[in-house]
């Protein structure tokens, strides 16, 4: 008999074990040591009281992990991970967990529910559509091995302790996804290296990379200074600065083909596509 309850009393070690079991056969290989799992929860705004676990007796066999923030000015929950361990799949557990999640949302005055799902995971996409989620954007993800990248630096780069990202939003072609947002970066600022290029003492381009994982959540250049090698210089500096041998750029909005083409020109390879989906509450 499966029961459903919030994850407020479940410690992260126990949650981590079930997470790894649930994603052991995922379409994208999950490389997630415990420290990285904790960082993911913190970065994406995890709130245990609006997250749900599925239990067989006392065993955690499934979960919906949710974050909470304002998104486009509205109180929003974000599904940062949904999974069921293999032997308990195809029993309707995910649908039931989502029903329990929505019940918990009602007392929190949440206005919408956001998630990302891999495009090729058709069963998950169809499940979310049945739940009322609608596709908002399509994303492409890219990666490259450090030794396959050929650095090109035409501008001097500088590392700064922190960037006031709100002041640089005008550089963006598209709003970063939840996990790449300003709030997500500011949740763990010490995890990142901030690389900037200045002209006349003004920042005209910046990039942010995780010191350990090689994840690049944001890269942007002032529109008046593009085409001069600023972005290439920043990427070369970031790749040199991270400890990771793999560099990942997640959730590039596919409407901006120039961005996709730019990363491909640098040698990055397409890894996976995702849908950003939203449910009004």
C-alpha positions in Angstrom: 0.0 0.0 0.0 1.5 3.3 -1.1 1.0 6.4 1.1 1.8 10.0 0.3 3.2 12.7 2.5 5.4 15.8 2.5 9.1 15.5 2.7 9.6 17.7 5.7 10.8 14.9 7.9 13.0 13.2 5.3 16.7 14.0 5.6 18.7 14.7 2.5 20.8 11.6 2.7 17.7 9.4 2.5 16.3 11.6 -0.3 19.6 11.3 -2.2 19.6 7.5 -2.1 16.1 7.4 -3.6 17.0 10.1 -6.1 20.0 8.1 -7.4 17.9 4.9 -7.6 15.1 6.6 -9.5 17.5 8.1 -12.1 19.8 5.1 -12.4 18.4 4.4 -15.9 17.6 7.9 -17.0 17.9 9.0 -20.6 20.7 11.3 -19.6 23.5 9.9 -17.4 23.2 11.5 -13.9 26.6 12.2 -12.4 25.5 13.5 -9.0 27.6 12.9 -5.9 26.0 14.0 -2.6 27.6 17.4 -2.4 26.3 18.2 -5.9 22.8 17.0 -5.0 22.8 19.3 -2.0 23.9 22.1 -4.2 21.2 21.4 -6.7 18.5 21.6 -4.0 19.9 24.9 -2.7 20.4 26.4 -6.1 16.9 25.6 -7.3 15.1 26.8 -4.1 14.0 23.4 -2.6 11.1 23.6 -0.1 10.4 20.3 1.6 6.9 21.4 2.8 5.6 21.6 -0.8 7.4 18.5 -1.9 5.8 15.0 -1.8 7.1 11.5 -1.2 5.5 8.1 -2.1 6.1 5.5 0.6 5.7 1.8 0.8 5.5 1.3 4.6 8.5 3.5 5.6 10.4 3.1 2.4 10.7 6.2 0.1 10.0 4.9 -3.4 9.1 8.1 -5.3 9.2 11.9 -4.9 8.3 15.2 -6.4 10.9 17.8 -5.3 9.7 21.4 -5.5 11.3 24.8 -5.2 9.5 28.1 -4.6 10.1 31.6 -5.8 8.6 34.5 -7.7 8.7 33.9 -11.5 7.6 36.6 -13.9 6.2 38.3 -10.8 4.0 35.4 -9.8 4.3 33.0 -6.8 5.6 29.9 -8.5 6.5 26.3 -7.6 9.2 24.6 -9.7 9.6 20.9 -10.1 13.3 20.3 -9.7 13.0 16.6 -9.8 10.3 13.9 -10.1 11.2 10.2 -9.9 10.0 6.7 -9.0 12.4 3.8 -8.4 12.2 1.3 -11.2 10.3 -1.5 -9.5 7.4 0.8 -8.6 6.8 2.4 -12.0 3.7 2.1 -14.1 1.5 2.0 -11.0 0.2 5.6 -11.3 2.5 6.9 -8.5 3.7 10.0 -10.4 0.1 11.1 -11.2 -0.9 10.5 -7.6 2.1 12.5 -6.3 1.2 15.4 -8.5 -2.4 15.4 -7.2 -1.1 15.5 -3.6 1.4 18.3 -4.6 -1.5 20.4 -6.0 -3.4 19.9 -2.7 -0.4 21.3 -0.8 -0.2 24.2 -3.1 -3.7 25.4 -2.3 -2.7 26.5 1.2 0.4 28.4 -0.1 -1.3 30.8 -2.5 0.8 29.6 -5.4 -0.2 30.9 -8.8 1.7 28.6 -11.2 3.8 25.4 -11.4 6.9 25.3 -13.7 9.0 22.4 -14.8 11.4 21.2 -17.5 11.2 17.8 -19.2 13.4 16.2 -21.8 11.7 16.3 -25.2 12.4 12.6 -26.0 10.8 11.5 -22.7 7.5 11.2 -24.4 5.7 9.4 -21.6 6.6 12.2 -19.1 5.6 14.9 -21.7 2.2 13.3 -22.2 1.7 12.9 -18.5 2.3 16.6 -17.9 0.1 17.6 -20.7 -2.7 15.5 -19.2 -2.1 17.3 -16.0 -2.7 20.6 -17.8 0.9 21.8 -18.3 1.5 23.8 -21.5 4.8 24.2 -23.3 6.2 27.7 -22.9 9.7 27.4 -24.5 12.0 24.8 -26.1 15.6 24.6 -24.9 18.8 23.0 -26.3 21.6 21.8 -24.1 25.3 21.7 -25.2 28.5 20.3 -23.8 32.2 20.0 -24.6 35.2 18.2 -23.2 37.9 20.6 -22.0 40.6 19.1 -24.2 38.4 19.5 -27.3 38.0 23.3 -26.8 40.5 25.6 -28.6 40.8 28.8 -26.6 40.6 32.1 -28.4 41.2 35.3 -26.4 41.1 38.7 -28.0 40.0 40.5 -24.9 41.4 40.6 -21.4 39.1 39.0 -18.9 38.8 39.8 -15.2 37.4 37.7 -12.3 35.1 39.6 -9.9 33.7 38.5 -6.6 30.1 39.1 -7.5 28.1 40.7 -10.3 24.9 42.8 -9.9 23.2 40.7 -12.5 20.0 42.8 -12.4 21.9 45.6 -14.0 23.1 43.5 -16.9 19.7 42.0 -18.0 19.7 44.3 -21.0 22.5 42.1 -22.4 20.2 39.0 -22.5 18.5 37.7 -25.7 16.2 35.5 -23.6 15.4 35.1 -19.9 17.4 32.3 -18.3 15.5 29.2 -17.2 14.8 28.7 -13.5 18.0 26.8 -12.7 20.1 29.5 -14.5 18.2 32.5 -13.1 19.7 35.3 -11.1 18.0 33.9 -8.0 19.5 30.4 -8.6 23.0 31.9 -9.0 22.6 34.2 -6.0 21.4 31.2 -3.9 25.0 29.8 -3.9 27.2 32.7 -5.2 30.4 31.1 -3.7 30.0 28.2 -6.1 30.7 30.3 -9.2 33.5 32.1 -11.0 32.4 35.4 -12.5 34.4 36.4 -15.6 33.9 39.8 -17.2 35.3 42.0 -20.0 35.4 45.7 -19.6 35.7 48.5 -22.1 36.3 52.0 -20.7 35.9 50.5 -17.3 32.3 49.4 -18.1 31.3 45.7 -18.2 30.4 44.8 -21.8 30.3 41.0 -21.4 30.1 38.5 -18.6 30.0 34.8 -18.0 29.3 32.6 -14.9 30.7 29.1 -14.5 30.5 26.6 -11.6 34.0 26.2 -10.2 33.6 22.4 -9.8 30.9 21.2 -12.2 31.7 23.3 -15.3 28.0 24.3 -15.6 27.6 27.7 -17.3 24.3 29.3 -16.2 24.7 32.6 -17.9 26.8 34.2 -20.7 25.9 37.6 -22.2 27.4 40.4 -24.2 26.2 44.0 -24.6 24.5 44.1 -28.0 26.6 47.1 -29.1 29.8 45.0 -28.7 29.0 41.7 -30.3 30.9 40.0 -33.1 34.3 41.1 -31.7 35.3 38.0 -29.8 34.2 39.0 -26.3 32.1 35.9 -25.7 34.8 33.7 -27.0 37.3 35.3 -24.7 35.0 34.8 -21.7 34.3 31.2 -22.5 38.0 30.5 -22.9 38.7 32.0 -19.5 35.9 30.1 -17.8 36.9 26.8 -19.3 40.5 27.4 -18.1 39.2 28.3 -14.6 36.8 25.5 -13.8 38.0 22.2 -12.3 35.6 20.2 -14.5 36.7 18.3 -17.6 33.2 18.6 -19.1 31.6 22.0 -19.7 27.8 22.2 -20.0 25.5 25.0 -21.2 21.9 24.1 -20.4 18.7 25.5 -21.7 19.5 27.8 -24.6 16.2 29.1 -26.0 15.8 27.5 -29.5 14.1 30.7 -30.8 17.6 32.2 -30.8 19.3 30.2 -33.4 22.3 32.5 -33.5 23.1 31.4 -29.9 22.9 27.8 -30.8 25.0 28.3 -33.9 27.6 30.2 -31.8 28.1 27.3 -29.4 28.3 24.8 -32.3 31.0 26.9 -34.0 33.1 26.8 -30.8 32.9 23.0 -30.8 30.1 22.4 -28.3 27.9 19.4 -29.2 24.1 19.3 -28.8 23.3 16.9 -25.9 19.6 17.0 -25.3 16.5 19.1 -25.8 14.0 20.2 -23.2 10.5 21.7 -22.9 9.8 24.3 -20.3 6.2 23.7 -19.2 3.8 25.7 -17.1 0.6 25.0 -15.3 -1.7 27.7 -14.0 -3.0 27.1 -10.5 
